[in-house]
């Protein structure tokens, strides 16, 4: 069965769509009240984020747009040191979309939300003319109990750590679009375990960002600009899986500008560097973490190359890979 404009009418078809797919998948006491807004518990300091997801294809190796929407929003909260609590979910669905695909996407959102320890407390559905596309907007709320992380807080001497191999999501999406057969899988995942473990163990985290669109090079430049410092990284220390490395070489891509959806970069006090690395490596999804550099006086991003030279790393110029998330 396909989605029709009647599913967006606000009438019986809309009611059935909400009850049979979204309410059935999310199923929690707050959402099940079906009020115009959700009433939930609060905190003295909260983090709020919103994001829209337009990834093409909707389904890819390692996930789909639903899993991506939850993980992406949860991770944005975690990057400020918040504990994610609540999500909202708004769907814009083009007529012709398959109901079975919509069910799989909603189920993936439910599963990802459970893993991240959040509940989806409100939502919306609109149906428009089109060719079967599905787009999702999510808003997330998290509670901050201690110090928040911020890009401007990086200090000279801080270690720069990444939680795993670069370029996986980018390579998985591009492989699908180009019909290149390989085993590259998107890394889309929530960071809840590793961030909670860092906080619980008293690691002095200064800044934390997820490496999404624009890649590691762009994110490091944003951190450098915000802190007024230089980020010096070692090319040979940056983790890249053998398959992605071969893929990058084949297509002439720049790994520093390839996106992920399950990797973070953080700056921590030098004294905590090795301990922090061990904590991330022993956390879910962090087994390939590495210390890739340090924060120094100056500005911008400098890479120590494998050949022994130095080069500036800039931000992504141009469109990169459209509709990656």
Backbone as CSV, one residue per row, in Angstrom:
resi,resn,N_x,N_y,N_z,CA_x,CA_y,CA_z,C_x,C_y,C_z
1,UNK,0.840,-1.199,0.000,0.000,0.000,0.000,0.879,1.254,0.000
2,UNK,0.467,2.270,-0.748,1.236,3.494,-0.852,0.541,4.647,-0.123
3,UNK,1.345,5.640,0.263,0.821,6.857,0.873,0.085,7.672,-0.186
4,UNK,-1.093,8.216,0.180,-1.841,9.124,-0.690,-2.027,10.452,0.044
5,UNK,-2.488,11.468,-0.683,-2.717,12.770,-0.059,-3.754,12.684,1.052
6,UNK,-4.631,11.683,1.003,-5.638,11.513,2.059,-4.992,11.259,3.413
7,UNK,-3.781,10.669,3.400,-3.079,10.410,4.658,-2.649,11.704,5.347
8,UNK,-2.669,12.813,4.620,-2.319,14.096,5.217,-3.515,15.009,5.427
9,UNK,-4.697,14.456,5.310,-5.919,15.272,5.362,-6.315,15.691,6.768
10,UNK,-5.800,14.995,7.784,-6.227,15.247,9.157,-7.441,14.436,9.551
11,UNK,-7.926,13.609,8.642,-9.120,12.809,8.902,-8.803,11.368,9.253
12,UNK,-9.678,10.461,8.819,-9.569,9.057,9.184,-8.264,8.428,8.711
13,UNK,-7.847,8.746,7.483,-6.603,8.159,6.968,-5.400,8.609,7.777
14,UNK,-5.386,9.889,8.182,-4.309,10.402,9.025,-4.304,9.693,10.373
15,UNK,-5.499,9.546,10.946,-5.645,8.876,12.241,-5.084,7.453,12.181
16,UNK,-5.422,6.744,11.113,-4.952,5.364,10.966,-3.435,5.314,10.781
17,UNK,-2.886,6.262,10.007,-1.446,6.309,9.788,-0.709,6.524,11.112
18,UNK,-1.190,7.467,11.910,-0.550,7.770,13.190,-0.663,6.595,14.155
19,UNK,-1.850,6.023,14.242,-2.075,4.938,15.202,-1.349,3.658,14.819
20,UNK,-1.384,3.303,13.527,-0.866,2.007,13.102,0.649,1.997,12.890
21,UNK,1.234,3.165,12.627,2.679,3.193,12.371,3.435,3.899,13.485
22,UNK,3.155,5.177,13.704,3.980,5.949,14.639,3.684,5.614,16.093
23,UNK,2.415,5.670,16.487,2.080,5.360,17.885,2.428,3.914,18.212
24,UNK,2.216,3.020,17.255,2.531,1.609,17.483,4.028,1.389,17.639
25,UNK,4.835,2.162,16.940,6.283,1.997,17.013,6.864,2.656,18.259
26,UNK,6.431,3.872,18.580,7.037,4.617,19.676,6.466,4.219,21.027
27,UNK,5.143,4.139,21.143,4.431,3.527,22.279,5.004,3.876,23.658
28,UNK,4.767,5.118,24.104,5.120,5.477,25.475,3.981,6.303,26.079
29,UNK,3.963,6.402,27.385,2.831,7.011,28.090,2.614,8.474,27.707
30,UNK,3.699,9.202,27.462,3.558,10.620,27.118,2.928,10.777,25.740
31,UNK,3.469,10.095,24.761,2.955,10.201,23.399,1.544,9.645,23.283
32,UNK,1.272,8.573,23.995,-0.025,7.914,23.876,-1.190,8.770,24.353
33,UNK,-0.912,9.860,25.079,-1.975,10.772,25.492,-2.545,11.543,24.295
34,UNK,-1.755,11.659,23.223,-2.179,12.316,21.983,-2.698,13.731,22.212
35,UNK,-2.003,14.490,23.055,-2.363,15.886,23.290,-1.644,16.789,22.277
36,UNK,-1.964,18.090,22.292,-1.326,19.025,21.378,0.117,19.320,21.748
37,UNK,0.494,19.055,22.975,1.887,19.187,23.392,2.159,18.194,24.502
38,UNK,3.441,17.860,24.680,3.830,16.896,25.702,4.262,17.629,26.969
39,UNK,3.831,17.121,28.111,4.251,17.652,29.400,5.200,16.641,30.038
40,UNK,6.462,17.088,30.280,7.495,16.170,30.772,8.260,16.819,31.921
41,UNK,9.039,16.022,32.640,9.873,16.542,33.711,10.997,17.399,33.165
42,UNK,11.600,18.231,34.024,12.606,19.164,33.552,13.908,19.127,34.318
43,UNK,14.762,20.127,34.056,16.083,20.212,34.662,16.463,21.685,34.775
44,UNK,17.432,21.987,35.642,17.873,23.377,35.805,18.540,23.901,34.540
45,UNK,19.250,23.031,33.818,19.953,23.443,32.599,19.696,22.413,31.511
46,UNK,19.180,22.859,30.371,18.855,21.918,29.305,19.603,22.285,28.026
47,UNK,19.773,21.272,27.178,20.303,21.478,25.831,19.173,21.163,24.855
48,UNK,19.039,21.966,23.816,17.987,21.781,22.819,18.618,21.823,21.437
49,UNK,18.212,20.906,20.560,18.712,20.916,19.195,17.599,20.494,18.249
50,UNK,17.712,20.902,17.009,16.763,20.457,15.992,17.524,20.159,14.712
51,UNK,17.034,19.211,13.928,17.744,18.800,12.719,16.738,18.215,11.734
52,UNK,17.067,18.303,10.457,16.231,17.729,9.409,17.051,16.731,8.600
53,UNK,16.416,15.655,8.176,17.121,14.556,7.526,16.499,14.281,6.163
54,UNK,17.355,14.326,5.136,16.893,14.208,3.757,17.738,13.192,2.988
55,UNK,18.357,12.257,3.702,19.335,11.356,3.112,18.762,10.583,1.920
56,UNK,19.606,10.377,0.943,19.264,9.591,-0.243,20.408,8.604,-0.496
57,UNK,20.145,7.291,-0.406,18.861,6.598,-0.318,18.303,6.568,1.108
58,UNK,17.011,6.219,1.212,16.373,6.116,2.523,16.939,4.955,3.329
59,UNK,17.323,3.876,2.638,17.888,2.688,3.270,19.293,2.475,2.718
60,UNK,20.237,2.194,3.606,21.620,2.003,3.204,22.257,0.980,4.134
61,UNK,23.425,0.490,3.776,24.107,-0.490,4.619,24.397,0.105,5.985
62,UNK,23.825,-0.500,7.024,24.065,-0.014,8.377,22.920,0.781,8.963
63,UNK,21.893,1.103,8.153,20.800,1.870,8.737,19.819,2.397,7.720
64,UNK,19.007,3.346,8.159,18.061,4.033,7.292,17.818,5.429,7.852
65,UNK,16.984,6.204,7.198,16.764,7.585,7.595,16.217,7.704,9.019
66,UNK,15.457,6.702,9.467,14.902,6.747,10.823,15.972,6.617,11.894
67,UNK,16.839,5.629,11.752,17.947,5.455,12.694,18.851,6.683,12.668
68,UNK,19.110,7.204,11.477,19.963,8.375,11.314,19.376,9.591,12.033
69,UNK,18.051,9.773,11.929,17.398,10.935,12.537,17.544,10.919,14.055
70,UNK,17.342,9.756,14.660,17.461,9.663,16.117,18.911,9.821,16.552
71,UNK,19.817,9.077,15.929,21.223,9.134,16.337,21.813,10.528,16.124
72,UNK,21.491,11.155,15.006,22.026,12.471,14.729,21.595,13.502,15.752
73,UNK,20.335,13.435,16.169,19.816,14.405,17.135,20.333,14.121,18.535
74,UNK,20.348,12.856,18.922,20.890,12.466,20.222,22.357,12.871,20.341
75,UNK,23.118,12.637,19.284,24.548,12.958,19.324,24.803,14.458,19.447
76,UNK,23.952,15.261,18.825,24.112,16.706,18.956,23.946,17.153,20.412
77,UNK,23.050,16.522,21.143,22.878,16.832,22.567,24.093,16.383,23.374
78,UNK,24.572,15.188,23.077,25.718,14.635,23.801,26.965,15.495,23.632
79,UNK,27.086,16.150,22.473,28.277,16.960,22.205,28.393,18.179,23.121
80,UNK,27.314,18.519,23.825,27.375,19.601,24.814,27.475,19.067,26.237
81,UNK,27.602,17.752,26.383,27.676,17.153,27.710,26.316,16.903,28.324
82,UNK,25.269,16.921,27.505,23.909,16.696,27.997,23.549,15.216,27.943
83,UNK,22.646,14.814,28.824,22.055,13.477,28.761,20.762,13.586,27.981
84,UNK,20.668,12.960,26.800,19.443,13.072,25.997,18.238,12.493,26.726
85,UNK,17.109,13.177,26.648,15.890,12.746,27.345,14.693,12.587,26.412
86,UNK,14.410,13.617,25.615,13.171,13.624,24.834,13.442,14.004,23.379
87,UNK,12.647,13.413,22.474,12.701,13.762,21.061,11.295,14.052,20.544
88,UNK,11.225,14.924,19.553,10.015,15.041,18.745,10.358,14.577,17.337
89,UNK,9.352,14.183,16.597,9.588,13.613,15.278,8.510,14.100,14.317
90,UNK,8.906,14.826,13.281,7.965,15.312,12.274,8.335,14.738,10.911
91,UNK,7.364,14.119,10.258,7.571,13.504,8.948,6.913,14.351,7.862
92,UNK,7.639,14.588,6.773,7.041,15.101,5.539,7.154,13.974,4.526
93,UNK,6.007,13.486,4.087,5.948,12.289,3.254,5.335,12.636,1.907
94,UNK,6.010,12.258,0.839,5.460,12.465,-0.488,4.512,11.320,-0.833
95,UNK,3.415,11.650,-1.519,2.501,10.584,-1.931,3.265,9.591,-2.804
96,UNK,2.888,8.336,-2.676,3.595,7.279,-3.383,4.604,6.551,-2.521
97,UNK,4.893,7.093,-1.340,5.790,6.386,-0.415,5.157,5.077,0.012
98,UNK,5.979,4.066,0.217,5.481,2.748,0.593,5.229,2.685,2.100
99,UNK,4.046,2.210,2.466,3.724,2.074,3.889,4.670,1.114,4.593
100,UNK,5.060,0.046,3.921,5.968,-0.925,4.543,7.324,-0.291,4.844
101,UNK,7.793,0.583,3.965,9.054,1.277,4.225,8.905,2.233,5.397
102,UNK,7.763,2.909,5.470,7.502,3.828,6.571,7.497,3.075,7.905
103,UNK,6.929,1.873,7.907,6.930,1.056,9.126,8.350,0.697,9.550
104,UNK,9.193,0.345,8.596,10.582,-0.004,8.908,11.336,1.199,9.453
105,UNK,11.072,2.356,8.900,11.737,3.575,9.359,11.298,3.919,10.778
106,UNK,9.995,3.844,11.044,9.485,4.128,12.390,10.041,3.119,13.397
107,UNK,10.120,1.853,12.994,10.665,0.821,13.885,12.135,1.078,14.190
108,UNK,12.884,1.540,13.184,14.299,1.860,13.390,14.454,3.037,14.347
109,UNK,13.576,4.004,14.247,13.602,5.137,15.175,13.330,4.679,16.592
110,UNK,12.351,3.805,16.742,12.010,3.281,18.064,13.187,2.542,18.675
111,UNK,13.833,1.688,17.879,14.965,0.901,18.371,16.135,1.802,18.755
112,UNK,16.441,2.799,17.917,17.536,3.709,18.215,17.245,4.547,19.459
113,UNK,15.990,4.956,19.616,15.604,5.744,20.790,15.778,4.930,22.068
114,UNK,15.404,3.664,22.015,15.565,2.800,23.186,17.034,2.634,23.543
115,UNK,17.883,2.435,22.549,19.316,2.296,22.814,19.877,3.570,23.443
116,UNK,19.385,4.723,22.982,19.897,6.005,23.471,19.251,6.438,24.782
117,UNK,18.211,5.730,25.225,17.564,6.079,26.480,16.679,7.302,26.402
118,UNK,16.139,7.589,25.205,15.237,8.725,25.039,13.848,8.223,24.672
119,UNK,12.844,9.085,24.864,11.502,8.751,24.398,11.037,9.819,23.418
120,UNK,10.305,9.386,22.417,9.730,10.289,21.422,8.370,10.726,21.951
121,UNK,8.260,11.997,22.340,7.095,12.452,23.091,6.088,13.229,22.249
122,UNK,6.457,13.616,21.046,5.540,14.375,20.199,5.948,14.198,18.747
123,UNK,4.999,14.431,17.847,5.311,14.272,16.437,4.284,14.939,15.552
124,UNK,4.560,14.911,14.260,3.660,15.505,13.277,3.868,14.775,11.957
125,UNK,2.834,14.748,11.138,2.916,14.120,9.823,2.239,15.020,8.801
126,UNK,2.935,15.303,7.715,2.350,16.019,6.588,2.602,15.210,5.322
127,UNK,1.610,15.167,4.441,1.740,14.471,3.162,1.615,15.494,2.038
128,UNK,2.538,15.436,1.098,2.554,16.381,-0.015,2.649,15.624,-1.342
129,UNK,2.410,16.336,-2.438,2.595,15.736,-3.755,4.064,15.379,-3.946
130,UNK,4.305,14.350,-4.756,5.699,13.986,-4.986,5.849,12.591,-5.523
131,UNK,7.035,12.022,-5.301,7.378,10.719,-5.888,7.849,9.717,-4.845
132,UNK,7.252,9.752,-3.671,7.564,8.728,-2.674,8.686,9.065,-1.727
133,UNK,9.124,10.297,-1.684,10.197,10.692,-0.776,9.723,10.794,0.667
134,UNK,10.652,10.669,1.594,10.359,10.797,3.027,11.435,11.670,3.655
135,UNK,11.005,12.669,4.427,11.924,13.572,5.114,11.503,13.657,6.581
136,UNK,12.478,13.777,7.459,12.190,13.771,8.897,12.860,14.968,9.565
137,UNK,12.103,15.658,10.409,12.678,16.677,11.280,12.549,16.204,12.715
138,UNK,13.610,16.334,13.472,13.573,15.949,14.889,14.082,17.100,15.750
139,UNK,13.522,17.203,16.935,14.023,18.115,17.955,14.345,17.289,19.187
140,UNK,15.468,17.596,19.819,15.895,16.845,20.998,16.117,17.749,22.185
141,UNK,15.831,17.216,23.358,16.056,17.920,24.623,16.898,17.026,25.523
142,UNK,17.940,17.600,26.108,18.785,16.860,27.043,19.052,17.661,28.289
143,UNK,19.397,16.982,29.376,19.675,17.630,30.665,21.176,17.680,30.903
144,UNK,21.658,18.817,31.399,23.072,18.989,31.725,23.209,19.090,33.238
145,UNK,23.907,18.151,33.821,24.066,18.120,35.284,25.339,18.823,35.750
146,UNK,26.415,18.736,34.958,27.683,19.349,35.363,28.082,20.442,34.404
147,UNK,29.381,20.505,34.062,29.881,21.501,33.123,29.513,21.102,31.697
148,UNK,29.131,22.081,30.903,28.855,21.789,29.496,30.144,21.870,28.693
149,UNK,30.183,21.131,27.585,31.309,21.207,26.659,31.013,22.337,25.667
150,UNK,32.063,22.995,25.176,31.863,24.055,24.187,33.110,24.191,23.327
151,UNK,32.914,24.485,22.051,34.022,24.567,21.100,35.076,25.579,21.516
152,UNK,34.667,26.649,22.187,35.599,27.702,22.561,36.499,27.326,23.732
153,UNK,36.227,26.203,24.395,36.938,25.866,25.629,38.261,25.123,25.427
154,UNK,38.588,24.748,24.194,39.852,24.034,23.959,41.037,24.889,24.376
155,UNK,42.039,24.256,25.014,43.201,24.971,25.534,44.487,24.437,24.910
156,UNK,45.500,25.275,24.882,46.814,24.845,24.402,47.291,23.668,25.249
157,UNK,47.768,22.631,24.589,48.216,21.422,25.269,47.200,20.309,25.276
158,UNK,45.929,20.628,24.997,44.899,19.589,24.954,45.239,18.538,23.905
159,UNK,44.866,17.288,24.196,44.962,16.216,23.211,43.695,16.208,22.359
160,UNK,43.847,15.866,21.087,42.715,15.745,20.165,42.484,14.263,19.896
161,UNK,41.281,13.795,20.216,40.949,12.369,20.096,39.774,12.192,19.158
162,UNK,39.843,11.199,18.272,38.682,10.790,17.486,38.251,9.400,17.963
163,UNK,36.959,9.136,17.867,36.426,7.893,18.441,36.486,6.701,17.508
164,UNK,36.968,6.908,16.270,37.057,5.768,15.369,37.406,6.184,13.948
165,UNK,37.263,5.249,13.025,37.697,5.435,11.641,36.848,6.462,10.906
166,UNK,37.494,7.216,10.039,36.856,8.306,9.314,36.278,7.842,7.971
167,UNK,35.207,8.520,7.544,34.673,8.383,6.188,33.687,7.266,5.946
168,UNK,33.329,6.488,6.974,32.506,5.296,6.751,31.121,5.608,6.161
169,UNK,30.404,6.568,6.769,29.047,6.874,6.285,29.097,7.443,4.868
170,UNK,29.990,8.357,4.631,30.165,8.965,3.312,30.407,7.877,2.255
171,UNK,31.340,6.990,2.554,31.695,5.934,1.596,30.541,4.962,1.374
172,UNK,29.766,4.663,2.426,28.628,3.747,2.292,27.548,4.350,1.400
173,UNK,27.229,5.637,1.612,26.206,6.305,0.805,26.663,6.428,-0.648
174,UNK,27.901,6.855,-0.853,28.410,7.027,-2.218,28.506,5.687,-2.945
175,UNK,28.895,4.628,-2.249,28.959,3.297,-2.860,27.588,2.877,-3.369
176,UNK,26.555,3.131,-2.567,25.187,2.775,-2.954,24.771,3.541,-4.205
177,UNK,25.038,4.842,-4.223,24.617,5.665,-5.359,25.347,5.299,-6.643
178,UNK,26.627,4.896,-6.510,27.433,4.563,-7.690,27.373,3.077,-8.036
179,UNK,26.590,2.327,-7.233,26.454,0.879,-7.443,27.809,0.177,-7.409
180,UNK,28.653,0.608,-6.478,29.954,-0.036,-6.269,29.791,-1.094,-5.188
181,UNK,30.118,-2.307,-5.493,29.928,-3.417,-4.564,31.106,-3.502,-3.586
182,UNK,30.803,-3.370,-2.308,31.810,-3.546,-1.268,31.096,-3.818,0.047
183,UNK,31.855,-3.982,1.103,31.271,-4.279,2.415,31.296,-3.066,3.349
184,UNK,31.483,-1.872,2.794,31.521,-0.666,3.626,30.132,-0.394,4.195
185,UNK,30.080,-0.231,5.502,28.822,-0.033,6.212,28.826,1.314,6.915
186,UNK,27.695,2.007,6.876,27.588,3.274,7.590,27.845,3.056,9.079
187,UNK,28.451,4.053,9.714,28.776,3.959,11.135,27.705,4.598,12.019
188,UNK,26.522,4.894,11.466,25.486,5.607,12.214,25.203,4.919,13.549
189,UNK,25.374,5.679,14.643,25.244,5.114,15.995,25.199,6.248,17.009
190,UNK,24.610,6.001,18.178,24.622,7.006,19.248,25.878,6.891,20.106
191,UNK,26.329,8.038,20.647,27.551,8.084,21.457,27.278,7.981,22.952
192,UNK,26.073,7.608,23.333,25.670,7.694,24.745,26.653,7.016,25.691
193,UNK,27.078,5.817,25.361,27.923,5.043,26.262,29.273,5.725,26.471
194,UNK,29.931,6.128,25.388,31.278,6.696,25.550,31.244,8.060,26.240
195,UNK,30.249,8.897,25.931,30.177,10.207,26.585,29.867,10.049,28.068
196,UNK,28.920,9.171,28.388,28.584,8.925,29.803,29.784,8.397,30.567
197,UNK,30.561,7.524,29.938,31.741,6.961,30.603,32.820,8.014,30.844
198,UNK,33.002,8.923,29.888,33.973,10.001,30.076,33.577,10.896,31.253
199,UNK,32.299,11.242,31.315,31.817,12.111,32.392,31.912,11.394,33.735
200,UNK,31.467,10.146,33.753,31.456,9.353,34.989,32.854,9.185,35.577
201,UNK,33.853,9.100,34.707,35.229,8.897,35.162,35.995,10.195,35.377
202,UNK,35.298,11.322,35.344,35.915,12.599,35.687,36.910,13.136,34.687
203,UNK,36.792,12.735,33.419,37.695,13.238,32.394,37.387,14.707,32.121
204,UNK,38.416,15.536,32.062,38.219,16.957,31.794,38.103,17.187,30.286
205,UNK,36.878,17.040,29.800,36.588,17.277,28.383,36.341,18.765,28.188
206,UNK,36.999,19.338,27.205,36.790,20.763,26.921,35.792,20.963,25.788
207,UNK,36.025,20.304,24.657,35.145,20.456,23.495,34.855,19.083,22.907
208,UNK,33.693,18.968,22.270,33.311,17.707,21.649,32.388,18.007,20.464
209,UNK,32.683,17.389,19.325,31.848,17.585,18.135,31.704,16.260,17.410
210,UNK,30.541,16.046,16.772,30.388,14.867,15.934,30.857,15.199,14.519
211,UNK,31.496,14.228,13.890,32.111,14.435,12.574,31.101,14.034,11.503
212,UNK,30.292,14.999,11.069,29.250,14.695,10.088,29.595,15.368,8.765
213,UNK,28.640,16.103,8.182,28.895,16.756,6.898,30.133,17.654,6.985
214,UNK,30.911,17.652,5.933,32.128,18.471,5.913,33.354,17.733,6.380
215,UNK,33.147,16.652,7.146,34.255,15.815,7.546,35.114,16.375,8.661
216,UNK,36.150,15.620,9.009,37.036,15.958,10.121,37.734,17.296,9.904
217,UNK,38.151,17.567,8.672,38.853,18.810,8.395,38.003,20.031,8.693
218,UNK,36.731,19.979,8.305,35.829,21.099,8.550,35.558,21.272,10.037
219,UNK,35.310,20.163,10.735,35.019,20.229,12.169,36.215,20.767,12.944
220,UNK,37.417,20.316,12.610,38.610,20.815,13.301,38.795,22.312,13.069
221,UNK,38.502,22.782,11.865,38.591,24.209,11.594,37.577,24.996,12.409
222,UNK,36.388,24.455,12.578,35.369,25.119,13.396,35.817,25.203,14.854
223,UNK,36.432,24.121,15.349,36.953,24.131,16.718,38.102,25.133,16.862
224,UNK,38.964,25.184,15.857,40.085,26.116,15.887,39.594,27.559,15.882
225,UNK,38.621,27.858,15.037,38.078,29.217,14.958,37.417,29.622,16.271
226,UNK,36.642,28.704,16.861,35.906,29.028,18.087,36.838,29.259,19.270
227,UNK,37.939,28.523,19.314,38.853,28.604,20.464,39.993,29.589,20.258
228,UNK,40.204,30.017,18.998,41.329,30.901,18.714,42.662,30.198,18.835
229,UNK,42.684,28.891,18.590,43.897,28.079,18.722,44.189,27.365,17.401
230,UNK,45.346,26.720,17.351,45.713,25.883,16.203,45.517,24.417,16.572
231,UNK,44.954,23.652,15.663,44.819,22.208,15.856,45.822,21.526,14.939
232,UNK,46.794,20.862,15.561,47.854,20.176,14.821,47.592,18.678,14.875
233,UNK,47.433,18.060,13.703,47.110,16.633,13.663,48.148,15.878,12.848
234,UNK,48.283,14.585,13.156,49.241,13.723,12.476,48.503,12.824,11.490
235,UNK,48.835,12.930,10.232,48.142,12.176,9.186,48.142,10.677,9.463
236,UNK,49.266,10.151,9.914,49.376,8.704,10.116,48.590,8.211,11.330
237,UNK,48.161,9.141,12.199,47.413,8.744,13.397,45.910,8.681,13.161
238,UNK,45.442,9.253,12.049,44.000,9.307,11.783,43.522,7.928,11.331
239,UNK,42.601,7.299,12.088,42.169,5.956,11.737,41.237,5.931,10.520
240,UNK,41.550,5.061,9.583,40.725,4.841,8.388,40.730,3.346,8.122
241,UNK,39.560,2.757,7.913,39.497,1.313,7.667,40.144,0.989,6.319
242,UNK,40.685,-0.224,6.157,41.322,-0.591,4.885,40.395,-0.446,3.687
243,UNK,39.114,-0.817,3.855,38.175,-0.716,2.730,37.912,0.724,2.333
244,UNK,37.728,1.581,3.329,37.499,2.998,3.019,38.751,3.613,2.415
245,UNK,39.916,3.219,2.916,41.182,3.726,2.368,41.298,3.379,0.889
246,UNK,40.939,2.145,0.526,40.975,1.732,-0.884,39.944,2.491,-1.712
247,UNK,38.769,2.705,-1.136,37.690,3.435,-1.800,38.123,4.871,-2.080
248,UNK,38.744,5.504,-1.102,39.221,6.884,-1.233,40.272,6.982,-2.341
249,UNK,41.187,6.028,-2.357,42.243,6.018,-3.369,41.664,5.809,-4.764
250,UNK,40.675,4.912,-4.867,40.047,4.602,-6.157,39.386,5.825,-6.767
251,UNK,38.687,6.610,-5.928,37.912,7.743,-6.433,38.610,9.090,-6.273
252,UNK,39.796,9.093,-5.682,40.522,10.342,-5.506,39.864,11.288,-4.512
253,UNK,39.286,10.747,-3.447,38.600,11.550,-2.440,39.569,12.022,-1.360
254,UNK,39.152,12.989,-0.589,39.939,13.503,0.532,39.289,13.039,1.822
255,UNK,39.936,12.157,2.558,39.351,11.588,3.774,39.028,12.672,4.798
256,UNK,39.734,13.796,4.764,39.498,14.873,5.728,38.180,15.604,5.494
257,UNK,37.564,15.362,4.340,36.297,16.028,4.030,35.183,15.022,3.762
258,UNK,35.308,13.834,4.328,34.271,12.808,4.202,33.527,12.669,5.529
259,UNK,32.212,12.574,5.437,31.374,12.605,6.626,31.193,11.256,7.303
260,UNK,30.916,11.322,8.578,30.552,10.158,9.390,29.213,10.435,10.062
261,UNK,28.615,9.423,10.653,27.411,9.598,11.468,27.498,8.802,12.766
262,UNK,28.725,8.403,13.125,28.902,7.669,14.363,30.289,7.852,14.936
263,UNK,30.899,9.024,14.657,32.231,9.316,15.176,32.252,10.722,15.770
264,UNK,33.004,10.879,16.850,33.166,12.199,17.461,34.637,12.552,17.545
265,UNK,34.896,13.850,17.696,36.237,14.339,17.990,36.120,15.185,19.246
266,UNK,37.090,15.029,20.152,37.041,15.800,21.392,38.429,16.283,21.769
267,UNK,38.456,17.348,22.565,39.712,17.818,23.152,39.627,17.600,24.654
268,UNK,40.687,17.032,25.211,40.726,16.769,26.649,42.055,17.260,27.210
269,UNK,42.048,17.559,28.496,43.269,17.982,29.181,44.372,16.952,28.926
270,UNK,45.581,17.413,28.659,46.692,16.523,28.320,46.869,15.406,29.343
271,UNK,46.737,15.736,30.613,46.923,14.744,31.679,45.904,13.620,31.609
272,UNK,44.757,13.874,30.977,43.689,12.878,30.888,43.694,12.106,29.574
273,UNK,44.631,12.428,28.672,44.562,11.923,27.301,44.535,10.396,27.217
274,UNK,45.512,9.730,27.819,45.582,8.268,27.705,44.409,7.595,28.424
275,UNK,44.020,8.146,29.566,42.881,7.592,30.286,41.601,7.752,29.460
276,UNK,41.426,8.925,28.866,40.243,9.171,28.040,40.217,8.230,26.844
277,UNK,41.364,8.038,26.215,41.441,7.133,25.064,41.026,5.725,25.470
278,UNK,41.513,5.255,26.609,41.151,3.920,27.080,39.670,3.801,27.356
279,UNK,39.081,4.833,27.933,37.641,4.819,28.227,36.835,4.741,26.934
280,UNK,37.210,5.539,25.939,36.482,5.521,24.666,36.645,4.168,23.987
281,UNK,37.874,3.624,23.983,38.111,2.330,23.346,37.293,1.206,23.987
282,UNK,37.028,1.329,25.284,36.271,0.307,25.992,34.774,0.604,26.043
283,UNK,34.344,1.643,25.337,32.939,1.987,25.246,32.365,1.468,23.929
284,UNK,31.056,1.359,23.877,30.386,0.882,22.663,30.697,1.817,21.502
285,UNK,31.116,1.272,20.388,31.431,1.974,19.133,32.759,2.716,19.172
286,UNK,33.569,2.562,20.212,34.798,3.339,20.302,36.075,2.541,20.159
287,UNK,35.999,1.307,19.702,37.172,0.426,19.720,38.330,0.910,18.838
288,UNK,38.050,1.735,17.830,39.113,2.200,16.934,39.557,3.631,17.235
289,UNK,39.257,4.113,18.427,39.606,5.492,18.801,41.117,5.700,18.763
290,UNK,41.508,6.966,18.569,42.943,7.286,18.508,43.177,8.744,18.896
291,UNK,44.344,9.003,19.491,44.805,10.372,19.698,45.462,10.809,18.395
292,UNK,44.934,11.857,17.783,45.416,12.235,16.452,46.208,13.539,16.442
293,UNK,46.265,14.249,17.579,47.000,15.502,17.566,46.872,16.275,18.857
294,UNK,47.097,17.584,18.752,47.148,18.421,19.941,46.711,19.837,19.585
295,UNK,46.357,20.596,20.610,46.006,21.997,20.439,47.236,22.843,20.758
296,UNK,47.570,23.781,19.866,48.761,24.617,20.039,48.403,26.091,19.848
297,UNK,49.376,26.938,20.115,49.195,28.360,19.828,49.107,28.561,18.315
298,UNK,48.337,29.544,17.913,48.219,29.836,16.494,46.780,29.809,16.038
299,UNK,46.570,29.442,14.785,45.226,29.397,14.232,45.135,28.349,13.134
300,UNK,43.922,27.954,12.820,43.699,27.013,11.731,44.049,25.578,12.092
301,UNK,44.144,24.755,11.055,44.451,23.331,11.216,45.686,22.999,10.388
302,UNK,46.657,22.371,11.026,47.907,21.979,10.363,48.058,20.468,10.466
303,UNK,48.376,19.848,9.344,48.600,18.399,9.341,50.076,18.091,9.148
304,UNK,50.608,17.225,10.016,51.934,16.651,9.812,51.756,15.456,8.891
305,UNK,52.247,15.547,7.673,51.963,14.534,6.664,52.815,13.283,6.844
306,UNK,52.390,12.234,6.177,53.110,10.958,6.243,54.506,11.075,5.647
307,UNK,54.712,12.081,4.780,56.015,12.266,4.137,56.948,13.154,4.940
308,UNK,56.468,13.637,6.093,57.320,14.440,6.950,57.163,15.939,6.777
309,UNK,56.224,16.368,5.952,55.995,17.788,5.760,54.816,18.288,6.584
310,UNK,54.459,19.524,6.356,53.304,20.129,7.001,52.425,20.767,5.948
311,UNK,51.106,20.698,6.154,50.209,21.378,5.229,48.972,21.869,5.971
312,UNK,48.411,22.947,5.461,47.181,23.491,6.023,46.003,22.626,5.585
313,UNK,45.067,22.440,6.490,43.830,21.729,6.163,42.693,22.738,6.241
314,UNK,41.986,22.906,5.138,40.891,23.864,5.114,39.545,23.209,5.330
315,UNK,38.499,24.023,5.287,37.139,23.486,5.372,36.709,22.985,3.998
316,UNK,35.657,22.197,3.964,35.127,21.706,2.699,34.657,22.876,1.849
317,UNK,35.077,22.906,0.586,34.621,23.904,-0.369,33.696,23.219,-1.373
318,UNK,32.547,23.835,-1.647,31.605,23.246,-2.600,30.578,22.377,-1.889
319,UNK,29.845,21.603,-2.671,28.700,20.855,-2.123,29.083,19.541,-1.474
320,UNK,30.289,19.023,-1.727,30.647,17.717,-1.155,29.728,16.643,-1.683
321,UNK,29.141,15.873,-0.793,28.184,14.835,-1.170,26.807,15.262,-0.676
322,UNK,25.921,15.724,-1.571,24.600,16.186,-1.144,23.755,15.068,-0.550
323,UNK,22.857,15.415,0.325,21.879,14.505,0.929,22.541,13.291,1.568
324,UNK,23.602,13.579,2.341,24.297,12.512,3.053,23.617,12.198,4.386
325,UNK,22.807,13.145,4.879,22.122,12.924,6.141,20.758,13.624,6.133
